[in-house]
Amino acid sequence: MAAGWEPRAGTGLEGAEWLPVLDIPAAARQRRWTVLLRWLLLLPQFVVVWLLSVAAFFVTVAGWFAALFTGRLPDGIFSFLGSVLVYRTRVNASSMLLVDRYPPFSFSAPDHPVQIELRATPLNRLAVLFRLFLMIPAAIVNNLAQAGWFAVSWVFWLIGIVLGRLPAPVFAATAAVARYGMRFTAYVTMLTPAYPKRLFGDEPVPQAAVRSGTRPLLLDTAARVLVVLFLLLGLAGHTVSGIVDYDRTDEDDYGLAPTAVPTR
């Protein structure tokens, strides 16, 4: 499979701080039957993404050592990890009801509505060395946003079935979560030195500079409220889960858990 994106060489300060870009067309009508069966239809894609993620893990480890000594990812590793990222992003966009078109079983898909733009830039060796620690705050935000979105995804699924499309605020908030997750993965795999940011969208730009429905990604008040809701729901879910786990551990420690009664 060939790569479906063209990495651009980064130059100057812009290249050093280039954030990976997600391009998705604006919210449009979708076929209701594909919305109804979306996750079932994507089961083969989920398997492929899992297999690619396993391979990408080992390639990332190799890339970490290479970047630590050379200050950049080798071209082959950059190309493979970038191709896996765009493949995964297309599947995620489809599963999150951002697009109706089925993602192809190929890295190369120049006509697919979901595209990303990466730019190969130099990496700071010190930042590479401590990447596992530096990514923790972004990992927390990404985990909370993803968990919160998933908690209410069934509501968006029902809306999609009834309306045949996602309302603009729901689309924008969902795209924000998907884009942040893409940028987080790009940072973890050293495809970019830029820390993931702009979960709450971009600043407005002149109409002539608009490239897609998510470039720039503009969130109105309703969309931003939804993003905050995702974060709060994710935090609440982890808090409840932690309390339940703590209670179970406490019962086990003090002998309060049910035990087998010996019989004769």
C-alpha positions in Angstrom: 0.0 0.0 0.0 1.3 3.4 -0.9 1.0 6.5 1.2 -2.1 8.6 0.6 -0.6 11.9 1.6 2.4 14.1 0.7 4.6 15.1 3.6 5.9 18.7 3.1 9.3 19.7 4.2 9.1 22.1 7.1 11.0 25.3 6.9 11.7 28.0 9.5 9.7 28.6 12.6 6.4 27.6 10.9 7.7 24.2 10.0 9.1 23.7 13.5 5.7 24.4 15.1 3.5 22.9 12.3 0.4 21.2 13.7 -0.9 18.2 11.7 -4.0 19.3 9.8 -7.3 17.4 9.5 -9.4 18.1 6.4 -13.0 16.9 6.4 -15.8 18.4 4.3 -18.5 20.3 6.2 -21.4 18.4 7.7 -23.6 16.9 4.9 -26.4 14.4 4.6 -25.7 10.7 5.2 -27.5 7.6 4.3 -29.6 6.6 7.3 -29.0 2.8 6.8 -25.2 3.3 6.9 -25.6 5.3 10.1 -27.7 2.6 11.5 -25.1 -0.1 10.7 -22.0 2.1 10.9 -20.0 0.2 13.5 -21.1 -3.2 12.2 -19.9 -2.2 8.7 -16.6 -1.0 10.1 -15.7 -4.2 12.0 -13.2 -5.3 9.3 -11.6 -1.9 9.4 -11.3 -2.1 13.2 -9.3 -5.3 12.8 -7.0 -3.7 10.2 -6.5 -0.7 12.4 -5.6 -3.0 15.4 -3.0 -4.9 13.3 -1.5 -1.6 12.0 -1.4 -0.2 15.5 0.6 -3.2 16.7 3.1 -2.8 13.8 3.2 1.0 14.4 4.1 0.4 18.0 7.3 -1.5 17.2 8.1 1.0 14.4 7.7 3.9 16.8 10.1 2.3 19.2 12.7 2.0 16.4 11.9 5.6 15.4 12.5 6.8 18.9 16.0 5.4 19.0 16.7 6.9 15.5 15.3 10.3 16.5 17.2 10.3 19.7 20.5 10.1 17.9 19.7 11.9 14.6 17.1 14.5 15.6 14.6 13.3 13.0 12.6 10.3 11.9 14.1 8.3 9.0 12.1 8.8 5.8 10.8 5.2 5.7 9.6 5.3 9.4 8.0 8.7 8.9 6.2 7.5 5.7 4.9 4.3 7.4 3.7 6.0 10.6 2.1 8.8 8.7 0.3 6.3 6.5 -1.0 4.4 9.5 -2.1 7.7 11.0 -4.1 8.7 8.0 -5.7 5.2 7.7 -6.7 5.3 11.4 -8.0 8.8 11.1 -10.3 7.9 8.2 -11.7 4.9 10.1 -12.2 7.1 13.2 -13.9 9.8 11.2 -16.3 7.3 9.7 -17.0 5.6 13.1 -17.7 9.1 14.6 -20.2 9.8 11.8 -18.2 12.7 10.4 -18.3 11.2 6.9 -20.6 8.8 5.1 -18.1 7.4 2.7 -16.6 4.0 3.6 -12.8 4.2 4.2 -10.8 2.2 1.6 -8.5 -0.7 2.6 -5.5 1.3 1.3 -3.1 3.9 2.5 -3.5 5.7 -0.8 -6.9 7.4 -1.2 -6.4 10.9 -2.7 -10.1 11.2 -3.5 -11.3 10.3 0.0 -13.0 13.2 1.9 -10.8 12.7 5.0 -7.2 13.8 4.5 -4.4 14.9 6.9 -1.3 17.0 6.2 2.0 16.3 7.9 5.3 18.1 7.5 8.6 16.4 8.3 10.4 18.7 10.7 13.5 18.4 12.9 12.9 17.0 16.4 14.4 18.2 19.7 16.4 15.3 21.1 15.7 16.2 24.7 11.9 16.3 23.9 12.3 12.9 22.2 14.1 11.5 25.3 11.3 12.6 27.7 8.4 12.1 25.2 6.6 9.5 27.5 6.5 12.1 30.3 5.8 15.1 28.2 2.8 13.5 26.6 1.0 12.8 29.9 -1.1 16.0 30.1 -2.2 15.6 26.5 -2.9 12.0 27.1 -5.2 12.9 30.0 -7.1 15.5 27.9 -7.4 13.1 24.9 -8.6 10.2 27.1 -11.2 12.4 28.8 -12.5 13.8 25.6 -12.7 10.4 23.8 -14.4 8.8 26.8 -16.9 11.6 27.2 -17.7 11.6 23.5 -18.2 7.8 23.6 -20.6 8.1 26.5 -23.0 10.2 24.5 -22.2 8.8 21.1 -25.5 6.8 21.1 -27.4 10.1 21.2 -25.5 11.3 18.1 -26.2 8.0 16.5 -29.9 8.4 17.0 -29.8 11.9 15.8 -28.0 10.8 12.7 -30.6 8.1 12.0 -33.5 10.5 12.4 -32.1 13.6 10.6 -29.7 11.8 8.2 -26.9 14.2 9.3 -25.2 15.6 12.3 -26.2 19.1 13.5 -23.4 21.7 13.0 -22.5 22.0 16.7 -22.3 18.2 17.1 -20.2 17.8 13.9 -17.8 20.6 15.0 -17.4 19.2 18.6 -16.9 15.7 17.3 -14.4 16.9 14.7 -12.5 18.7 17.5 -12.2 15.5 19.5 -11.1 13.5 16.4 -8.5 16.1 15.4 -7.0 16.4 18.9 -6.7 12.6 18.9 -5.0 12.6 15.6 -2.6 15.3 16.7 -1.9 13.5 20.0 -1.0 10.3 18.1 1.2 12.3 15.7 3.1 13.7 18.7 3.5 10.4 20.4 4.8 8.8 17.3 7.2 11.7 16.7 5.6 12.7 13.4 5.6 16.3 14.7 7.4 18.2 17.5 4.3 20.4 18.0 2.3 19.6 21.2 -1.4 18.8 20.5 -3.6 21.8 21.0 -6.7 23.8 19.9 -9.3 21.3 21.2 -11.7 24.3 21.2 -11.1 25.1 17.6 -9.2 27.7 15.5 -9.5 31.4 15.0 -11.5 32.6 12.0 -9.7 33.3 8.8 -10.6 35.1 5.6 -13.0 33.1 3.4 -10.3 32.7 0.7 -8.1 30.8 3.2 -10.8 28.2 4.1 -9.7 24.8 2.8 -12.4 22.5 4.2 -15.0 22.1 6.8 -12.3 21.6 9.4 -9.6 23.9 8.1 -10.1 26.1 10.0 -12.2 24.3 12.6 -14.6 26.8 14.0 -16.6 26.0 17.1 -19.6 28.1 18.1 -20.8 28.4 21.7 -22.9 25.2 21.5 -20.0 23.2 20.1 -17.7 24.4 22.8 -20.2 23.5 25.5 -20.3 20.0 24.0 -16.6 19.7 24.2 -16.7 20.8 27.8 -19.4 18.2 28.4 -17.2 15.5 26.8 -14.4 16.4 29.2 -16.7 16.4 32.3 -18.4 13.1 31.3 -15.0 11.6 30.8 -13.8 12.8 34.2 -17.0 11.6 35.9 -16.6 8.2 34.3 -13.1 7.8 35.5 -14.0 9.1 39.0 -16.8 6.7 39.4 -14.7 3.8 38.0 -11.9 4.7 40.5 -14.4 4.8 43.4 -15.8 1.4 42.5 -12.3 -0.1 42.2 -11.3 1.5 45.5 -14.4 0.1 47.3 -13.8 -3.4 45.9 -10.1 -3.3 47.0 -11.2 -2.0 50.5 -13.6 -4.8 50.9 -11.0 -7.4 49.9 -8.5 -5.9 52.4 -10.9 -6.0 55.3 -12.3 -9.4 54.6 -15.7 -8.0 53.6 -15.9 -9.6 50.2 -17.9 -12.8 50.0 -15.9 -15.9 50.9 -16.5 -19.6 50.4 -18.0 -21.3 53.5 -16.4 -24.7 54.1 -18.9 -27.6 54.4 -18.7 -31.1 55.7 
